[in-house]
């Protein structure tokens, strides 16, 4: 009995220590808000980063801010949300394997989108290949042993990706910025990472060379592979540990010689899409976040009908919904996002593609929507 009382706490502590392996690096690095000599000695790019953050129109009182301040949780709904995530009776996972296709990246002309799952997508635009929000890990979590687990495999190993011209990150949450994936891409690819202000601090800590990190504020742009990348507004938040909003979040505009694409990143609906469309559109296609929404957090993730509205206001042609199917991050059923976005698109006359993971969509000739996901629930 005494042995059990001694070894039980040790076993629990050992288990927690095992689960926590690698957590400090996964948390990333908090970017400096103000220049200092100590910061400059530690990180070569820190002085420039701190100066640009301090001058950003989105940065006030020590944190980045939204144009329309969101409520991260409606008052009094935290308990409801926690219980719903644990005990929801809705079918939050498919009952049959998700069909996953092997991607084909052989042709590079025109505009093609290959959704790999959640928000990870490969965009082939006017001869360039761009990877959006890459996450290859089994869990979107700082730990490989805990956190939301993948509901379908990635359509291809990361080492089988073709040569990329750019890697774009919308913000620093774990389901969009993944340490093992970043390290693998840094080792296997030579493409630059285009990220919102402050996110470069995470990449530097993880070993990405400073020369490959391009940080942008909203409405700033950079060029890579013959494509202009513009960081644009979104309504969200950031943070990988306890401190929030030390890094910026953004949507992205990809402008090629012949085609244009808009990627929403994670966002709640806000009345800024028409302005983005007027400044940078119209767009041949939009990739819109349409999943992981819930009534307790209406301001930080769009519902499917919001995604259709934002697509129309931005001047989008073909709508491709993402941020669903791969990780169960909300209380809604697994198949609800595509069902609702399909109904809203039909009602509003919006061209829609809902590809299987790994399916390559030719924006000029998209596959018809066939409801493939409905057979899995």
C-alpha positions as CSV (number, residue, x, y, z in Angstrom):
1,X,0.0,0.0,0.0
2,X,2.8,2.4,0.9
3,X,4.6,1.5,-2.3
4,X,1.5,2.3,-4.3
5,X,1.1,5.7,-2.5
6,X,4.6,6.5,-3.4
7,X,4.8,5.3,-7.0
8,X,1.3,6.5,-8.1
9,X,2.2,10.2,-8.0
10,X,5.5,9.4,-9.6
11,X,3.8,7.6,-12.4
12,X,1.4,10.5,-12.9
13,X,4.3,13.0,-12.9
14,X,6.2,10.8,-15.4
15,X,3.2,10.6,-17.7
16,X,2.8,14.4,-17.6
17,X,6.4,14.9,-18.3
18,X,6.2,12.5,-21.2
19,X,3.2,14.3,-22.7
20,X,5.0,17.7,-22.2
21,X,8.1,16.7,-24.2
22,X,8.9,19.4,-26.7
23,X,6.3,21.9,-25.4
24,X,8.6,24.9,-24.8
25,X,9.8,25.0,-28.5
26,X,6.3,24.5,-29.7
27,X,5.1,27.6,-27.9
28,X,7.3,29.6,-30.2
29,X,8.7,33.0,-29.2
30,X,7.0,36.2,-28.2
31,X,8.1,39.0,-30.5
32,X,9.5,42.1,-28.9
33,X,7.1,45.1,-28.9
34,X,10.0,47.6,-28.5
35,X,13.6,47.6,-29.7
36,X,16.3,46.8,-27.1
37,X,20.0,46.0,-27.3
38,X,19.4,42.7,-25.5
39,X,16.8,41.7,-28.1
40,X,19.1,42.6,-31.0
41,X,21.8,40.4,-29.6
42,X,19.4,37.5,-29.2
43,X,17.6,37.6,-32.6
44,X,19.2,39.2,-35.7
45,X,15.8,40.4,-37.1
46,X,14.3,41.5,-33.7
47,X,15.1,45.2,-34.0
48,X,13.4,45.6,-37.4
49,X,10.5,43.4,-36.1
50,X,10.0,45.4,-32.9
51,X,10.2,48.7,-34.8
52,X,7.6,47.6,-37.4
53,X,5.2,46.2,-34.8
54,X,5.4,49.4,-32.7
55,X,4.6,51.5,-35.9
56,X,1.7,49.2,-37.1
57,X,-1.7,50.8,-37.2
58,X,-3.1,47.5,-35.8
59,X,-0.9,47.6,-32.7
60,X,-2.1,49.6,-29.7
61,X,-1.5,49.3,-26.0
62,X,0.9,46.4,-26.3
63,X,-1.2,44.1,-28.5
64,X,-2.6,43.8,-32.0
65,X,-6.2,44.9,-32.4
66,X,-9.1,44.2,-34.8
67,X,-11.0,46.9,-36.6
68,X,-14.2,45.4,-35.2
69,X,-13.3,44.2,-31.7
70,X,-14.6,40.6,-31.3
71,X,-15.8,38.8,-28.2
72,X,-13.7,35.7,-28.0
73,X,-16.5,34.1,-26.0
74,X,-20.0,35.4,-25.4
75,X,-20.4,36.3,-21.7
76,X,-21.6,33.3,-19.7
77,X,-21.0,30.7,-22.4
78,X,-17.7,29.2,-21.4
79,X,-19.2,26.3,-19.4
80,X,-21.7,25.6,-22.2
81,X,-18.9,25.5,-24.8
82,X,-16.7,23.2,-22.7
83,X,-19.6,20.8,-22.0
84,X,-20.6,20.9,-25.7
85,X,-17.2,19.9,-26.9
86,X,-17.1,16.9,-24.5
87,X,-20.7,15.7,-24.5
88,X,-22.2,17.0,-27.8
89,X,-24.6,14.4,-29.3
90,X,-23.9,15.6,-32.8
91,X,-21.8,13.5,-35.1
92,X,-18.5,15.4,-34.9
93,X,-16.6,12.7,-36.7
94,X,-17.2,10.8,-39.9
95,X,-18.4,7.1,-39.5
96,X,-16.5,6.0,-42.6
97,X,-13.0,6.8,-43.9
98,X,-12.7,10.1,-45.7
99,X,-11.8,9.6,-49.3
100,X,-8.3,11.0,-49.9
101,X,-6.8,11.4,-53.3
102,X,-3.2,11.5,-54.4
103,X,-2.6,15.1,-55.7
104,X,-1.3,15.7,-59.2
105,X,0.9,18.8,-59.5
106,X,2.2,18.1,-63.0
107,X,0.6,21.1,-64.8
108,X,1.4,24.6,-63.6
109,X,-0.4,26.9,-66.0
110,X,-3.7,28.7,-65.1
111,X,-5.1,28.6,-61.6
112,X,-5.6,25.4,-59.6
113,X,-6.3,24.7,-55.9
114,X,-5.5,21.4,-54.2
115,X,-7.1,21.3,-50.7
116,X,-5.1,18.9,-48.5
117,X,-7.3,19.2,-45.4
118,X,-8.3,21.7,-42.8
119,X,-6.8,25.0,-44.2
120,X,-3.7,23.5,-45.8
121,X,-3.9,24.0,-49.6
122,X,-1.5,24.2,-52.6
123,X,-2.3,27.0,-55.0
124,X,-0.9,26.8,-58.5
125,X,-1.2,30.3,-60.0
126,X,0.4,31.4,-63.2
127,X,3.3,29.1,-63.0
128,X,4.0,29.4,-59.3
129,X,3.2,27.0,-56.5
130,X,2.1,28.4,-53.1
131,X,1.5,26.4,-49.9
132,X,-1.1,27.9,-47.5
133,X,-1.2,27.2,-43.7
134,X,0.8,23.9,-43.8
135,X,0.0,21.4,-41.0
136,X,1.2,17.8,-41.5
137,X,1.2,16.7,-37.8
138,X,-1.3,14.2,-36.5
139,X,-2.5,16.6,-33.9
140,X,-3.0,20.4,-34.0
141,X,-1.5,20.9,-30.6
142,X,1.8,21.8,-28.9
143,X,2.0,18.1,-27.8
144,X,2.1,15.0,-30.0
145,X,0.2,13.1,-27.3
146,X,-2.7,15.3,-26.7
147,X,-5.1,17.7,-28.5
148,X,-7.4,17.4,-31.5
149,X,-6.4,14.5,-33.7
150,X,-6.5,14.3,-37.5
151,X,-9.6,12.6,-38.9
152,X,-8.1,11.7,-42.2
153,X,-4.5,11.2,-43.4
154,X,-2.7,13.8,-45.4
155,X,-3.0,13.1,-49.1
156,X,0.8,13.0,-49.5
157,X,3.9,13.0,-47.3
158,X,5.6,16.3,-46.9
159,X,8.7,15.1,-48.6
160,X,6.7,14.4,-51.8
161,X,5.6,18.1,-52.2
162,X,6.9,19.6,-55.4
163,X,9.2,22.6,-55.3
164,X,7.4,25.6,-53.8
165,X,7.7,29.3,-54.6
166,X,6.2,30.5,-51.3
167,X,4.8,29.3,-48.0
168,X,2.0,31.5,-46.6
169,X,0.8,31.5,-43.0
170,X,-2.3,33.3,-41.9
171,X,-1.7,33.4,-38.1
172,X,0.1,31.5,-35.3
173,X,-2.6,29.1,-33.9
174,X,-1.6,25.5,-33.8
175,X,-4.0,24.4,-36.6
176,X,-2.3,26.8,-39.0
177,X,1.3,27.0,-37.8
178,X,2.9,23.7,-36.8
179,X,6.5,23.4,-35.6
180,X,7.4,19.9,-37.1
181,X,5.9,21.0,-40.4
182,X,7.8,24.3,-40.4
183,X,11.1,22.5,-39.7
184,X,10.5,19.9,-42.4
185,X,9.7,22.6,-44.9
186,X,12.7,24.7,-43.9
187,X,14.9,21.6,-44.5
188,X,13.4,20.4,-47.7
189,X,12.3,23.6,-49.5
190,X,14.0,26.9,-50.3
191,X,10.8,29.0,-50.6
192,X,10.3,32.1,-48.4
193,X,7.8,32.1,-45.6
194,X,5.3,35.0,-45.9
195,X,3.7,35.7,-42.5
196,X,1.9,38.5,-40.6
197,X,3.9,40.8,-38.4
198,X,5.4,39.1,-35.4
199,X,5.0,35.5,-36.6
200,X,8.6,35.5,-37.8
201,X,9.8,35.3,-34.2
202,X,8.3,31.8,-34.0
203,X,10.0,30.8,-37.2
204,X,13.4,32.1,-36.1
205,X,13.2,30.2,-32.9
206,X,12.5,27.0,-34.9
207,X,15.6,27.5,-37.1
208,X,14.2,29.2,-40.3
209,X,16.9,31.5,-41.7
210,X,16.0,35.2,-41.3
211,X,16.5,35.7,-45.1
212,X,13.6,33.3,-45.7
213,X,11.1,35.2,-43.5
214,X,9.0,37.9,-44.9
215,X,6.7,39.7,-42.4
216,X,3.9,41.9,-43.5
217,X,1.4,44.3,-42.0
218,X,-2.1,44.6,-43.5
219,X,-2.0,46.1,-47.0
220,X,1.7,45.5,-47.3
221,X,2.9,43.3,-50.1
222,X,5.9,41.3,-51.3
223,X,6.8,39.3,-54.4
224,X,7.9,35.7,-54.8
225,X,7.8,33.4,-57.8
226,X,6.3,36.2,-60.0
227,X,3.3,36.5,-57.6
228,X,2.4,39.5,-55.5
229,X,1.4,38.6,-52.0
230,X,-0.7,41.1,-50.0
231,X,-1.6,40.7,-46.3
232,X,-5.1,42.0,-45.8
233,X,-7.5,42.4,-42.9
234,X,-9.2,39.6,-40.9
235,X,-11.2,39.5,-37.6
236,X,-9.5,37.0,-35.3
237,X,-6.8,36.8,-32.6
238,X,-3.5,35.1,-32.0
239,X,-1.4,33.3,-29.4
240,X,0.2,30.0,-28.7
241,X,0.3,30.0,-24.9
242,X,-1.3,32.5,-22.4
243,X,-0.4,35.8,-23.9
244,X,-2.8,36.8,-26.8
245,X,-2.4,39.1,-29.8
246,X,1.4,39.6,-29.7
247,X,1.4,38.6,-33.4
248,X,-0.9,39.7,-36.2
249,X,-3.4,37.6,-38.1
250,X,-4.4,38.2,-41.7
251,X,-6.1,37.2,-44.9
252,X,-4.1,37.0,-48.1
253,X,-4.4,38.2,-51.7
254,X,-2.4,36.3,-54.4
255,X,-2.0,38.4,-57.6
256,X,-0.5,36.8,-60.6
257,X,0.0,38.1,-64.2
258,X,-3.4,36.6,-65.2
259,X,-5.2,35.4,-62.1
260,X,-6.1,36.5,-58.6
261,X,-7.0,34.6,-55.5
262,X,-8.2,35.5,-52.0
263,X,-7.7,33.4,-48.9
264,X,-9.6,34.4,-45.8
265,X,-7.5,32.8,-43.1
266,X,-9.4,32.4,-39.9
267,X,-11.9,35.2,-39.4
268,X,-15.2,36.2,-38.1
269,X,-17.4,38.1,-40.6
270,X,-16.7,41.8,-40.7
271,X,-17.7,44.6,-43.2
272,X,-14.3,44.8,-44.8
273,X,-14.6,42.3,-47.7
274,X,-16.0,44.8,-50.2
275,X,-13.0,47.1,-49.6
276,X,-10.6,44.2,-50.1
277,X,-12.3,43.3,-53.3
278,X,-12.3,46.9,-54.5
279,X,-8.6,47.3,-53.7
280,X,-7.3,43.9,-54.9
281,X,-10.0,42.1,-56.8
282,X,-12.1,40.8,-58.4
283,X,-10.9,37.3,-57.7
284,X,-11.0,34.2,-59.9
285,X,-11.4,32.2,-56.7
286,X,-11.7,32.5,-52.9
287,X,-10.6,30.0,-50.3
288,X,-12.9,30.7,-47.4
289,X,-13.0,29.5,-43.8
290,X,-16.4,27.9,-43.3
291,X,-16.0,25.5,-40.3
292,X,-15.3,25.4,-36.5
293,X,-17.9,28.0,-35.8
294,X,-20.2,28.1,-32.7
295,X,-22.7,30.4,-31.1
296,X,-20.4,31.1,-28.1
297,X,-17.7,32.5,-30.4
298,X,-19.5,34.1,-33.3
299,X,-16.9,36.8,-33.9
300,X,-13.8,34.8,-34.6
301,X,-14.9,32.1,-37.1
302,X,-17.4,32.6,-40.0
303,X,-20.4,30.4,-40.3
304,X,-21.0,28.9,-43.8
305,X,-23.5,31.6,-44.8
306,X,-21.0,34.2,-43.7
307,X,-18.4,32.7,-46.0
308,X,-20.7,32.9,-49.0
309,X,-21.5,36.6,-48.1
310,X,-17.9,37.5,-47.7
311,X,-17.1,35.7,-51.0
312,X,-19.7,37.8,-52.9
313,X,-18.7,41.0,-51.2
314,X,-15.0,40.5,-52.1
315,X,-15.9,39.8,-55.8
316,X,-15.1,36.2,-55.8
317,X,-15.7,33.8,-58.8
318,X,-15.3,30.2,-57.5
319,X,-15.7,29.6,-53.8
320,X,-13.8,26.8,-52.1
321,X,-14.7,26.2,-48.4
322,X,-12.0,25.1,-46.0
323,X,-11.3,24.7,-42.2
324,X,-13.5,21.7,-41.9
325,X,-13.3,17.8,-42.2
326,X,-9.8,17.3,-40.6
327,X,-10.0,18.3,-37.0
328,X,-13.1,18.4,-34.7
329,X,-12.7,21.9,-33.3
330,X,-16.4,22.9,-32.6
331,X,-19.7,21.3,-31.6
332,X,-21.3,21.2,-35.0
333,X,-21.6,17.9,-36.9
334,X,-18.8,16.9,-39.2
335,X,-20.8,17.3,-42.4
336,X,-22.7,20.5,-41.4
337,X,-20.2,23.1,-42.9
338,X,-20.4,21.8,-46.5
339,X,-24.1,21.1,-46.3
340,X,-24.8,24.7,-45.2
341,X,-22.3,26.4,-47.6
342,X,-23.8,24.3,-50.5
343,X,-27.3,25.4,-49.7
344,X,-26.3,29.1,-49.3
345,X,-24.3,29.0,-52.6
346,X,-27.2,27.6,-54.5
347,X,-29.6,30.1,-53.0
348,X,-27.3,33.0,-54.0
349,X,-26.0,31.8,-57.3
350,X,-22.4,31.3,-56.2
351,X,-20.1,28.9,-58.1
352,X,-18.9,26.3,-55.6
353,X,-16.3,23.5,-55.4
354,X,-16.1,21.1,-52.5
355,X,-13.2,18.9,-53.3
356,X,-12.1,15.7,-51.5
357,X,-8.8,16.1,-49.7
358,X,-6.1,15.9,-52.3
359,X,-8.4,16.6,-55.2
360,X,-7.1,19.3,-57.6
361,X,-9.6,21.9,-58.7
362,X,-9.1,23.7,-62.0
363,X,-10.8,27.0,-61.3
364,X,-11.6,27.5,-65.0
365,X,-13.3,24.1,-65.0
366,X,-14.3,23.0,-61.5
367,X,-15.8,19.6,-60.7
368,X,-19.6,19.6,-59.9
369,X,-20.5,19.5,-56.3
370,X,-21.7,15.9,-55.7
371,X,-22.2,15.7,-51.9
372,X,-19.5,13.1,-51.4
373,X,-19.3,13.9,-47.6
374,X,-22.9,13.0,-47.0
375,X,-22.3,9.3,-47.3
376,X,-19.8,9.4,-44.5
377,X,-22.3,10.4,-41.8
